[in-house]
Amino acid sequence: QVRMVESGGGLVQAGGSLRLSCAASGRTFSSYTMGWFRRAPGKEREFVAAISWSTGDTYYANSVKGRFTISRDNAKNTVYLQMNSLKPEDTAVYYCAATRRLMSVAKADYDYWGQGTQVTVSS
């Protein structure tokens, strides 16, 4: 059974940093793209960042480019999202997900999802 468990969310002041983790288990993800999405109150779930598990190639939404960094630790089967210079508009529930589609930004392409972790940025 595939499990994806996020952690690391919390409350932070604007300008601060958080690192989210996503521990994946239940299958081999070496051919997958791992993504982070977020859903702010009253908004649709949106793409944040993605990483190819095999190559390490990354892709970011324009809204987070230069502030967020996605990475993975193959030995730990864990994907990270380092979030710096956080803004109140980054407040959302953050989800990690996995897809066989290479570097997809479409949530419909993702097969497996975590339960989400809340990030709140105060002004």
C-alpha positions as CSV (number, residue, x, y, z in Angstrom):
1,Q,0.0,0.0,0.0
2,V,1.4,3.4,-1.0
3,R,1.7,5.9,1.7
4,M,2.8,9.5,1.5
5,V,3.1,11.4,4.8
6,E,3.9,15.1,5.0
7,S,5.3,16.9,8.0
8,G,7.0,20.1,8.9
9,G,4.1,22.6,8.6
10,G,3.4,25.2,11.2
11,L,3.0,28.9,11.9
12,V,5.7,31.3,10.9
13,Q,6.1,35.0,10.5
14,A,6.4,36.6,7.1
15,G,10.0,36.4,5.9
16,G,10.6,33.2,7.8
17,S,11.4,29.7,6.6
18,L,10.0,26.2,6.9
19,R,11.0,22.9,5.5
20,L,8.4,20.3,4.6
21,S,9.1,16.7,4.3
22,C,7.2,13.9,2.5
23,A,8.0,10.3,3.3
24,A,7.0,7.9,0.6
25,S,6.6,4.2,1.0
26,G,4.9,1.2,-0.5
27,R,6.4,1.1,-3.9
28,T,9.5,2.0,-5.9
29,F,9.4,5.7,-7.0
30,S,12.5,5.8,-9.0
31,S,10.6,6.4,-12.3
32,Y,8.2,8.9,-10.8
33,T,7.9,12.7,-10.6
34,M,7.2,13.9,-7.1
35,G,5.3,17.1,-6.7
36,W,4.2,19.6,-4.1
37,F,0.8,21.3,-4.4
38,R,-1.1,23.7,-2.1
39,R,-4.6,24.8,-1.5
40,A,-5.3,28.1,0.1
41,P,-8.7,28.9,1.7
42,G,-11.3,29.4,-0.9
43,K,-9.0,28.5,-3.8
44,E,-8.3,25.5,-6.0
45,R,-5.3,23.2,-5.3
46,E,-2.4,24.6,-7.3
47,F,1.0,23.3,-8.4
48,V,4.0,24.5,-6.4
49,A,7.1,22.4,-7.5
50,A,8.1,19.1,-8.9
51,I,11.2,16.9,-9.1
52,S,12.2,13.9,-11.1
53,W,13.1,11.2,-8.7
54,S,15.6,9.7,-11.2
55,T,17.3,12.8,-12.6
56,G,16.8,15.4,-9.9
57,D,15.4,17.9,-12.5
58,T,13.1,20.4,-10.9
59,Y,10.4,22.8,-12.0
60,Y,8.6,25.6,-10.0
61,A,5.6,27.7,-10.2
62,N,6.4,31.3,-10.9
63,S,5.0,32.4,-7.6
64,V,7.6,30.4,-5.6
65,K,10.6,30.5,-8.0
66,G,13.7,31.8,-6.2
67,R,12.1,31.3,-2.7
68,F,11.3,27.5,-2.6
69,T,13.6,24.6,-3.3
70,I,12.4,21.0,-3.9
71,S,14.9,18.2,-3.3
72,R,14.9,14.4,-2.6
73,D,16.8,11.9,-0.5
74,N,16.8,8.6,-2.3
75,A,18.1,6.7,0.6
76,K,15.3,7.9,2.8
77,N,12.6,7.9,0.1
78,T,11.8,11.4,1.2
79,V,11.1,14.6,-0.7
80,Y,11.6,18.0,0.8
81,L,10.3,21.5,0.1
82,Q,12.5,24.2,1.6
83,M,10.4,27.4,1.8
84,N,12.2,30.7,2.4
85,S,11.1,34.4,2.4
86,L,7.6,33.2,3.2
87,K,4.7,35.5,2.5
88,P,1.1,35.6,3.9
89,E,-0.1,34.5,0.5
90,D,1.8,31.2,0.9
91,T,-0.6,30.2,3.7
92,A,-2.2,26.9,2.6
93,V,-2.4,23.2,3.1
94,Y,0.6,21.7,1.3
95,Y,0.3,18.3,-0.3
96,C,2.9,16.0,-1.8
97,A,2.0,13.7,-4.6
98,A,3.5,11.3,-7.1
99,T,3.0,10.7,-10.8
100,R,4.4,8.6,-13.6
101,R,4.0,11.6,-16.0
102,L,7.3,13.4,-16.4
103,M,7.4,16.8,-14.6
104,S,3.6,17.3,-14.8
105,V,2.1,20.3,-13.2
106,A,-1.5,19.0,-13.6
107,K,-3.0,17.6,-10.3
108,A,-5.1,15.2,-12.4
109,D,-2.0,13.4,-13.5
110,Y,-0.9,12.6,-10.0
111,D,-1.8,9.1,-8.7
112,Y,-0.8,9.2,-5.1
113,W,-1.4,12.0,-2.5
114,G,-0.5,12.7,1.1
115,Q,-3.0,14.0,3.7
116,G,-1.5,17.5,3.7
117,T,0.2,19.7,6.2
118,Q,-0.9,23.2,7.2
119,V,1.4,26.2,6.6
120,T,0.3,29.5,8.1
121,V,2.3,32.7,7.5
122,S,1.4,35.7,9.6
123,S,2.0,39.3,8.5
